[in-house]
């Protein structure tokens, strides 16, 4: 059961209507899971900084049991989520912690939970 969390400092009125539904559909396609198993949380209007800047940005966290695969597959997942968010939120490509796409190469499985933060390494436990 994938859990997808999209955090952004964009105000709610700048987040496209229906984004959560489109993100659910995109996640189903990217992770090859049925939509009815996917949980989406979109949190706009947060206080956030990225690289020391408070310019508009977004962060996507994807966690799941038994979905995320090899480093190569994770790079593909990351690229597809990045493409989706870039189109939906119209932020500069440097305003998502999804870069570099290859940063998922060191993804690890921990305690039976598969978790990755798009564009970053995760070295902890759920």
C-alpha positions as a printed Julia matrix, in Angstrom:
126×3 Matrix{Float64}:
  0.0    0.0     0.0
  1.93   3.07   -1.21
  1.81   6.28    0.81
  2.6    9.41   -1.2
  3.19  12.74    0.52
  3.57  15.95   -1.45
  4.66  18.95    0.61
  4.92  22.4    -0.92
  5.16  26.01    0.11
  2.85  26.94   -2.76
 -0.37  28.42   -1.4
 -3.44  26.22   -1.79
 -4.83  28.41   -4.58
 -1.69  27.72   -6.68
 -2.0   23.94   -6.38
 -4.01  22.7    -9.37
 -7.49  21.48   -8.53
 -7.71  17.7    -8.6
 -3.94  17.26   -8.23
 -4.4   14.52   -5.62
 -6.47  12.43   -8.04
 -4.01  12.86  -10.9
 -1.12  12.08   -8.56
 -2.94   8.91   -7.5
 -3.36   7.83  -11.13
  0.25   8.68  -11.94
  1.48   6.76   -8.89
 -0.57   3.72   -9.89
  1.03   3.78  -13.33
  4.56   4.45  -12.06
  4.53   1.83   -9.3
  2.21  -0.63  -11.06
 -0.29  -0.68   -8.19
 -4.11  -0.37   -8.23
 -5.37   3.13   -7.44
 -7.59   1.83   -4.63
 -4.43   0.82   -2.72
 -2.72   4.22   -2.95
 -2.87   6.91   -0.25
 -2.14  10.49   -1.29
 -1.54  13.46    0.97
 -1.01  16.94   -0.51
  0.05  19.63    1.94
  0.2   23.14    0.42
  1.09  26.38    2.17
  3.93  24.99    4.29
  6.92  26.93    5.51
  9.78  25.38    3.53
 13.26  26.17    2.3
 15.22  24.38   -0.38
 18.9   25.16   -0.76
 18.54  28.12    1.59
 15.8   29.69   -0.53
 12.13  30.12    0.33
 11.16  30.41   -3.34
  8.3   28.04   -4.27
  9.35  24.39   -3.99
  7.89  20.93   -3.49
  9.05  17.68   -1.9
  7.64  14.24   -2.66
  8.01  11.26   -0.31
  7.03   7.81   -1.55
  6.89   4.89    0.87
  5.61   1.42    0.24
  6.03  -2.2     1.17
  7.31  -4.39   -1.64
  7.03  -1.9    -4.51
 10.27  -0.05   -4.91
 12.88  -2.09   -6.71
 16.43  -1.88   -7.93
 18.43   1.31   -8.11
 17.77   1.4   -11.86
 14.0    0.99  -11.34
 14.07   3.7    -8.68
 15.81   6.1   -11.05
 12.95   5.43  -13.48
 10.35   6.03  -10.75
 12.1    9.25   -9.77
 12.22  10.51  -13.35
  8.52   9.8   -13.91
  7.45  11.49  -10.66
  9.69  14.45  -11.51
  8.12  14.77  -14.97
  4.61  14.63  -13.48
  5.32  17.25  -10.79
  7.14  19.57  -13.18
  4.09  19.66  -15.46
  1.55  19.96  -12.63
  3.2   22.54  -10.38
  5.12  24.58  -12.98
  8.09  25.14  -10.69
 11.66  25.49  -11.86
 13.46  22.18  -12.21
 15.77  23.13   -9.35
 12.85  23.6    -6.95
 12.15  19.92   -6.31
 14.37  17.71   -4.19
 14.15  15.21   -7.05
 17.52  16.02   -8.54
 19.8   14.41   -9.35
 17.69  11.57  -10.69
 20.58   9.13  -10.21
 20.67   9.79   -6.46
 18.47   6.73   -5.91
 21.33   4.43   -6.82
 22.12   3.83   -3.15
 18.54   2.99   -2.14
 18.39   0.42    0.65
 15.71  -1.91    2.01
 15.32  -1.58    5.77
 13.29  -3.84    8.04
 10.92  -4.98    5.29
  9.9   -1.41    4.38
 10.74   0.08    1.03
 11.09   3.84    1.25
 12.7    6.48   -0.88
 12.63  10.23   -0.88
 12.72  11.34   -4.49
 16.22  12.5    -5.28
 17.73  11.72   -1.88
 19.09   8.78    0.03
 17.2    7.53    3.06
 19.29   5.98    5.82
 16.79   5.6     8.65
 13.81   3.59    9.76
 10.12   4.24    9.48
